[in-house]
Amino acid sequence: MIEILRRYSLITLLLFNSTAFADSPPLKPSADQASPQVSKNDAVPQQPAIIKWWNLLLDLPLFVGSNKQANDTYEPTFSAHSKSKVIKYVIGIHPLHNPKRLFEVYGPIVDFLNTNMPEADFTLEASRNYEEFDKKLYNEHFDFAMPNPYQTVNSLKHGYRVFGKMADDDDFRGIILVRRDSGIKTIADLKGKAVSYPAPTALAATMMPQYYLHTHGIDINHDIENRYVGSQESSIINVLRGHVAAGATWPVPWKTFSQENPQLADQLEVKWQTEPLQNNGWVVRKDLPTKVANKFAVLLLNLDQHEQGREMLARIPVSRFEPANDASYGPVQAFITTFIKTVRPLE
């Protein structure tokens, strides 16, 4: 059919072309019209009109030969990885690190969850500081979150439940760093000096070191200057640069800093450390579908069972995530109660 249409159209065009050009006088530019100036490089050979029409006819199958029925309707298609039609969930990690570092460490885990849960779309969201994270958590902004133990206990009053936690509780302790050349020998040497911490509500890196100082003869409200510098890395760097006499953090960021900056870390030493408590928790909003929450938990809590997962955990670093529940954080609640009564209030 298309071939017949071509031939009929060609005959019509030839007749039209010969008639039109036979009746039309040749066109000449008027004397007062300037001819366009075209350079050699700009010149483009012009095709006769009849050739242009014929080329168009040659392309006709591109428009009509599509093997589709007349009543076919367009339907959008989605790739196997498309998540445009699934429910989105936000994952929040408390400010263990600055946002850049946090995405480097926890981004691969979120990617793994997305790959293995095509029915959900997970997004990792960092917070600039503890105050911002607290606000999001207590307003139920996160669907899943990994708060510190103090925030974990508080989240239970804001619509969350505990389903897991970091393992390696022995690493969840406060450590107090000083420069090797600082001359700081005893805790009493800190009197009248400044000490850095990530934030007032950081449990291992702030509250536990402050409680340790309190139980070893330092009135933290009068004997020293407390500086809350925003992150674990900042607390370490403040000691390194001599801005403070000592700085508090906890083993995980200190191990990471030591591995990545061994020469700088050699200038510091862990002078004191606290007793441990339960490690960071994993919580989920209670109103999420049980099926989604359970599958998320299974994938997360079994990362240590395969090579890909172990590589992700090594970046944190932690050996595994393990099951937990609200009752797992009873000792943390007891510590917080004692801290408020003996050291300082918590807002």
C-alpha positions as CSV (number, residue, x, y, z in Angstrom):
1,M,0.0,0.0,0.0
2,I,2.8,2.4,0.9
3,E,4.6,1.6,-2.4
4,I,1.4,2.5,-4.4
5,L,1.0,5.7,-2.4
6,R,4.6,6.6,-3.2
7,R,4.2,6.1,-7.0
8,Y,0.9,8.0,-7.1
9,S,2.4,10.9,-5.1
10,L,5.4,11.0,-7.3
11,I,3.4,11.3,-10.5
12,T,1.2,14.0,-8.9
13,L,4.4,16.0,-7.8
14,L,6.0,15.7,-11.3
15,L,2.9,17.0,-13.0
16,F,2.5,19.8,-10.4
17,N,6.2,20.7,-10.7
18,S,6.3,20.9,-14.5
19,T,3.1,22.9,-14.7
20,A,4.1,25.4,-11.9
21,F,7.5,26.0,-13.3
22,A,6.3,26.3,-16.9
23,D,3.8,29.0,-16.1
24,S,6.1,31.0,-13.8
25,P,8.6,33.6,-15.2
26,P,12.1,33.3,-13.9
27,L,12.7,35.4,-10.8
28,K,15.5,38.0,-10.8
29,P,16.7,40.0,-7.8
30,S,15.7,43.6,-8.0
31,A,18.5,46.2,-8.3
32,D,17.9,47.6,-4.8
33,Q,18.0,44.2,-3.1
34,A,21.3,43.2,-1.5
35,S,22.3,39.6,-2.1
36,P,23.0,37.6,1.1
37,Q,26.7,37.1,1.7
38,V,27.5,33.4,2.3
39,S,31.0,32.2,2.9
40,K,32.5,29.1,1.4
41,N,32.3,27.3,4.6
42,D,28.7,28.3,5.2
43,A,27.4,27.4,1.8
44,V,24.9,24.5,1.8
45,P,23.8,22.9,-1.5
46,Q,20.1,23.4,-2.0
47,Q,17.9,20.4,-3.0
48,P,15.2,20.8,-5.6
49,A,11.7,20.8,-4.1
50,I,10.8,17.6,-5.9
51,I,13.8,15.7,-4.3
52,K,12.7,17.0,-0.8
53,W,9.2,15.6,-1.3
54,W,10.5,12.3,-2.6
55,N,12.8,11.9,0.5
56,L,9.9,12.6,2.7
57,L,7.9,9.8,1.0
58,L,10.8,7.5,1.4
59,D,10.6,8.1,5.2
60,L,6.9,7.4,5.3
61,P,7.2,4.0,6.9
62,L,8.8,5.7,10.0
63,F,5.4,7.2,10.6
64,V,2.9,4.5,9.6
65,G,4.7,1.2,9.5
66,S,4.8,0.6,13.3
67,N,2.9,-2.7,13.5
68,K,0.6,-1.2,16.2
69,Q,-3.1,-1.4,15.9
70,A,-5.1,1.8,15.6
71,N,-6.6,1.4,19.0
72,D,-3.3,0.9,20.8
73,T,-2.8,3.2,23.8
74,Y,0.4,4.5,25.4
75,E,1.3,3.1,28.8
76,P,4.4,4.2,30.7
77,T,7.0,1.5,31.4
78,F,9.3,1.3,34.4
79,S,12.6,-0.4,34.7
80,A,13.3,-3.1,37.2
81,H,14.9,-0.5,39.4
82,S,12.3,2.2,39.1
83,K,10.7,3.1,42.4
84,S,8.4,5.9,41.3
85,K,5.3,4.1,42.4
86,V,6.4,2.7,45.7
87,I,6.2,4.2,49.2
88,K,9.2,6.3,50.3
89,Y,10.8,5.9,53.7
90,V,13.3,8.2,55.4
91,I,16.2,6.8,57.4
92,G,17.9,9.0,59.9
93,I,21.3,8.4,61.5
94,H,22.3,10.6,64.5
95,P,25.4,12.8,63.9
96,L,28.1,10.2,64.5
97,H,30.0,12.0,61.8
98,N,29.8,15.0,59.6
99,P,27.2,14.6,56.8
100,K,29.7,13.8,54.1
101,R,31.3,11.1,56.2
102,L,27.9,9.8,57.3
103,F,26.8,9.3,53.7
104,E,30.1,7.5,52.9
105,V,29.6,5.1,55.7
106,Y,25.8,4.4,55.7
107,G,25.0,5.1,52.1
108,P,26.0,1.6,50.9
109,I,23.7,0.1,53.5
110,V,20.8,2.1,52.3
111,D,21.6,1.2,48.7
112,F,21.6,-2.5,49.8
113,L,18.2,-2.1,51.4
114,N,16.8,-0.5,48.3
115,T,18.1,-3.3,46.1
116,N,16.6,-6.0,48.2
117,M,13.3,-4.3,48.9
118,P,11.9,-3.2,45.6
119,E,8.5,-2.5,47.2
120,A,10.1,0.4,49.2
121,D,12.2,3.4,48.4
122,F,14.6,4.3,51.3
123,T,16.3,7.7,51.6
124,L,19.2,8.4,54.0
125,E,18.9,11.8,55.6
126,A,21.8,13.5,57.5
127,S,21.4,16.2,60.2
128,R,23.7,19.1,60.7
129,N,23.9,18.6,64.5
130,Y,22.3,16.8,67.4
131,E,19.7,19.5,67.9
132,E,18.4,19.2,64.3
133,F,18.3,15.4,64.6
134,D,16.5,15.5,67.9
135,K,13.8,17.7,66.4
136,K,13.3,15.4,63.4
137,L,13.2,12.3,65.6
138,Y,10.8,13.6,68.2
139,N,8.5,15.0,65.5
140,E,8.4,11.5,64.0
141,H,10.0,12.7,60.7
142,F,12.1,9.5,60.3
143,D,10.5,6.2,59.5
144,F,13.6,4.3,60.6
145,A,16.4,5.8,62.7
146,M,19.6,4.9,64.5
147,P,19.7,7.3,67.5
148,N,22.2,7.2,70.3
149,P,21.0,5.4,73.4
150,Y,19.8,8.6,75.1
151,Q,17.8,9.5,72.0
152,T,16.6,5.9,71.7
153,V,15.1,6.1,75.2
154,N,13.4,9.4,74.4
155,S,12.1,8.2,71.1
156,L,9.9,5.6,72.9
157,K,7.7,8.6,74.0
158,H,7.4,9.8,70.4
159,G,5.9,6.9,68.5
160,Y,8.9,4.6,68.0
161,R,9.8,1.1,69.2
162,V,13.3,-0.5,69.3
163,F,13.9,-3.5,67.0
164,G,17.7,-3.6,66.9
165,K,21.0,-2.1,68.0
166,M,24.7,-1.9,67.3
167,A,26.6,-4.8,68.8
168,D,30.0,-4.4,70.5
169,D,28.7,-2.8,73.6
170,D,32.2,-2.7,75.0
171,D,33.0,0.0,72.5
172,F,30.2,2.2,73.7
173,R,32.1,4.1,76.3
174,G,33.4,7.6,76.6
175,I,37.1,8.3,76.1
176,I,39.0,11.5,77.0
177,L,41.9,12.5,74.8
178,V,44.8,14.9,75.5
179,R,47.9,15.9,73.5
180,R,50.9,13.8,74.5
181,D,52.8,17.0,75.0
182,S,50.1,18.7,77.1
183,G,51.5,18.1,80.5
184,I,48.1,16.8,81.7
185,K,48.8,14.0,84.1
186,T,45.8,13.8,86.5
187,I,42.2,14.7,86.3
188,A,42.8,17.6,88.7
189,D,45.1,19.1,86.0
190,L,42.0,19.9,83.9
191,K,40.7,22.4,86.5
192,G,40.4,25.9,85.0
193,K,40.8,24.5,81.4
194,A,38.5,23.8,78.5
195,V,37.2,20.4,77.5
196,S,35.4,19.7,74.1
197,Y,32.4,17.4,73.4
198,P,30.3,16.9,70.3
199,A,26.9,17.9,71.9
200,P,25.1,18.2,75.3
201,T,23.0,15.1,74.4
202,A,25.7,12.8,73.1
203,L,25.7,10.0,75.6
204,A,29.0,8.1,75.2
205,A,31.0,11.2,74.0
206,T,29.6,13.8,76.5
207,M,27.4,12.6,79.3
208,M,29.4,9.6,80.2
209,P,32.8,11.5,80.2
210,Q,31.2,14.3,82.3
211,Y,29.8,11.7,84.8
212,Y,33.3,10.2,84.9
213,L,34.9,13.6,85.7
214,H,32.2,14.3,88.3
215,T,32.9,11.0,90.1
216,H,36.6,11.8,90.0
217,G,36.5,15.2,91.7
218,I,35.6,17.7,88.9
219,D,32.6,19.9,89.2
220,I,31.9,20.2,85.5
221,N,29.6,23.2,86.1
222,H,32.3,25.3,87.8
223,D,35.8,23.7,87.5
224,I,36.1,23.5,83.7
225,E,34.8,25.2,80.6
226,N,32.6,22.8,78.5
227,R,32.7,23.4,74.8
228,Y,30.1,21.7,72.6
229,V,31.7,21.7,69.1
230,G,29.1,19.9,67.0
231,S,30.7,16.5,65.9
232,Q,33.0,13.7,67.0
233,E,35.7,14.8,64.5
234,S,35.5,18.4,65.8
235,S,36.1,17.3,69.4
236,I,39.2,15.4,68.3
237,I,40.5,18.2,66.1
238,N,40.0,20.8,68.9
239,V,42.4,18.8,71.1
240,L,44.9,18.3,68.3
241,R,45.1,22.0,67.6
242,G,45.4,22.9,71.2
243,H,42.1,24.8,71.4
244,V,41.2,22.7,74.5
245,A,43.1,20.8,77.1
246,A,41.1,17.7,76.6
247,G,38.4,16.4,74.3
248,A,35.8,13.7,74.7
249,T,34.6,11.2,72.1
250,W,34.0,7.4,71.9
251,P,36.0,4.6,70.3
252,V,34.3,4.3,66.9
253,P,35.2,7.8,65.6
254,W,38.6,7.6,67.3
255,K,39.4,4.3,65.5
256,T,38.3,5.8,62.2
257,F,40.4,9.0,62.8
258,S,43.4,7.0,63.8
259,Q,43.2,4.8,60.7
260,E,42.8,7.7,58.3
261,N,45.3,10.1,60.0
262,P,47.9,8.0,61.8
263,Q,50.5,10.7,62.1
264,L,48.0,13.1,63.6
265,A,46.5,10.5,65.9
266,D,50.0,9.8,67.3
267,Q,50.1,13.3,68.7
268,L,47.1,12.3,71.0
269,E,46.5,9.7,73.7
270,V,43.5,8.2,75.4
271,K,44.0,9.4,78.9
272,W,40.8,8.2,80.5
273,Q,37.8,6.0,79.6
274,T,34.4,5.3,81.1
275,E,32.5,2.1,81.8
276,P,30.4,0.9,78.8
277,L,26.7,1.1,78.2
278,Q,24.3,-0.3,75.6
279,N,25.3,0.7,72.1
280,N,23.3,2.8,69.6
281,G,19.7,1.6,68.9
282,W,17.7,1.0,65.8
283,V,14.1,2.2,66.0
284,V,11.0,2.2,63.7
285,R,7.8,4.2,63.8
286,K,5.0,2.1,65.2
287,D,2.6,3.0,62.5
288,L,4.7,1.5,59.6
289,P,3.4,-1.6,58.0
290,T,4.6,-4.7,59.9
291,K,5.7,-6.4,56.7
292,V,8.0,-3.6,55.7
293,A,9.4,-3.1,59.3
294,N,10.2,-6.9,59.6
295,K,11.9,-7.2,56.2
296,F,14.0,-4.1,56.9
297,A,15.0,-5.7,60.3
298,V,15.9,-9.0,58.7
299,L,18.1,-7.5,56.0
300,L,19.8,-5.1,58.5
301,L,20.4,-7.6,61.3
302,N,21.9,-10.2,58.9
303,L,24.5,-8.0,57.2
304,D,27.2,-9.9,59.0
305,Q,26.1,-13.2,57.3
306,H,27.5,-12.3,53.8
307,E,30.7,-10.7,52.4
308,Q,29.0,-7.6,51.0
309,G,27.4,-6.9,54.4
310,R,30.6,-7.4,56.3
311,E,32.4,-4.9,54.1
312,M,29.6,-2.4,54.9
313,L,29.9,-3.0,58.6
314,A,33.7,-2.7,58.5
315,R,33.3,0.9,57.3
316,I,31.3,1.9,60.5
317,P,33.2,0.0,62.1
318,V,31.0,-2.5,64.0
319,S,30.9,-6.3,63.9
320,R,27.1,-6.5,63.4
321,F,23.7,-5.2,64.2
322,E,21.7,-7.4,66.6
323,P,18.1,-7.7,67.8
324,A,16.9,-5.6,70.7
325,N,13.7,-4.2,72.2
326,D,12.6,-1.4,74.4
327,A,13.6,-3.2,77.6
328,S,17.2,-3.5,76.3
329,Y,17.7,0.1,77.2
330,G,16.7,-0.1,80.9
331,P,20.3,0.4,82.1
332,V,20.6,3.5,79.9
333,Q,17.4,5.0,81.4
334,A,18.9,4.3,84.9
335,F,22.2,6.1,84.0
336,I,20.3,9.1,82.6
337,T,18.2,9.4,85.8
338,T,21.4,9.4,87.9
339,F,23.2,11.8,85.6
340,I,20.3,14.4,85.8
341,K,20.3,14.1,89.6
342,T,24.0,14.4,90.2
343,V,25.7,16.2,87.2
344,R,23.4,18.5,85.3
345,P,19.9,18.8,83.9
346,L,19.1,17.7,80.3
347,E,16.7,19.7,78.2
